Amino acid sequence: MSRIAVIGAGVVGMTVALALQRRGHAVSVFDSKGPGEGASYGNAGFLATELIDPLASPASLRQAPRLWLDPHSALALPARYLPRLAPWLARFLAAARPGQVERGRRALASLNGAAVDAWRRCLADIGAEHELVASGYLQVWASPRGRADARARMDALRRWGHEVEWLEAAELRALEPGLSGKLSHGLHFPGAHQVRDPYALVRRLAEAFEARGGELHRTGVNRLAPQGDGVRLHTDDGVRDAERAVVAAGAWSHRLAAGLGLTIPLETERGYHLTLPGHGQALRRPVGSAERRCVLTPMSCGLRIVGFTELGGLALPPRARRYASLRRHAEALLHDPAGLGEGAEEWMGFRPTLPDSLPVIDVHPDHPSVAFAFGHQHLGLTQAAITAELLAARLAGEPPVLDLAPFRVTRFAGRRSAPREACRGRA
């Protein structure tokens, strides 16, 4: 049994902490916020296992200029952040090479294909199976011009083993009466799952963790210092020692890695949501719009509308027009959009995104006392439980059930000498 510190109390950090705890380790979690109060608070609540295409691809590059110029589109690159973003964009362009895209697709398919079963095991272990709902998922198109794209997507996903059904407009309305009658066609994923409320889910994980003797420390970790056969954590409340540490600090993880001699090209994908407390029954299942690139999910806390890929870092304030765009999308997609602005919760959070759309699931090449689980972009909820199982097995020295080579921390060849004083991290 080891004393292990997990840095980050989001959905990835808490599932990792529980997975290590199940193996008999004494685990402590460190975060400047409470469990689930970061990016996990506001996600779409949907296990998007069908999203196996990396964000960087020839198709996405062709679409990028048009999306960037559309004020209501899902892509935003704030002009004042572009100089800082340029090195990351160069890596993103390199990741769009066809061979790299195919390797990334295989890696994402392997993680996503194991995601639901891993969540079932995680939740069954703590008696919280009810948090996962076999909801199904709809992806819809408003324009008949999208028929070819929808057919191509259906055929491609079927080749990867996904169950996908084609629906015409009348079939969409019959399956989901809450949708607008102006839609053309859609794809139904009957095997898809969602959670009832992602924030409530992470709090449930934390409660189970504490009930089994785990410790939650509400303090930030600024630096890690491997020493001997352990690691020292420099926190806002002083120094703590552990035998091992796992960096699962989301969009701040690369700062801690930098203090350990690793240069990680991580950027922040700023995600926006509207949650409408009085509209939780407007839909029966999550619905994604292919053209509008947003997802509407019915939850116990209301109807949530999530969208946007805004690469704008950690410091810029939220952009108010994003919430107006989300409301505009919801009004166009719902059969009865009356009252959508009443009592709406507006939120923006930070998703950690790497140029190749793959997370880091690995151990430091020079300091085996430090491991990493971060960079899941907009698939953190989907991939959290399987990431936890894979990392816990790796730390136990067991053969991996999936190929972990695509998720290694050194794949960007960013190695340098660790500075005396690391850039301040946050967890």
Secondary structure, DSSP 8 states (H G I E B T S, - for coil): --EEEEE--SHHHHHHHHHHHHTT-EEEEE-SS-TT-SGGGGS--EE-TT--S-S-SHHHHHHHHHHHH-TTSSEE--GGGHHHHHHHHHHHHHHTSHHHHHHHHHHHHHHHHTHHHHHHHHHHHTT-GGGEE---EEEEESSGGGHHHHHHHHHHHHHTT---EEEEHHHHHHH-TTB-TT--EEEEETT-EEES-HHHHHHHHHHHHHHTT-EEE---EEEEEEETTEEEEEETTEEEEESEEEE--GGGHHHHHHTTTB----EEEEEEEEEEGGGTTS-SS-EEETTTTEEEEEETTEEEEEEEEEE-TTTS---HHHHHHHHHHHHHHBS--TTTTTT-EEEEEEEEE-TTS--EEEE-SS-TTEEEEE--GGGHHHHHHHHHHHHHHHHTT---SS--GGG-TTTT--B----SS------
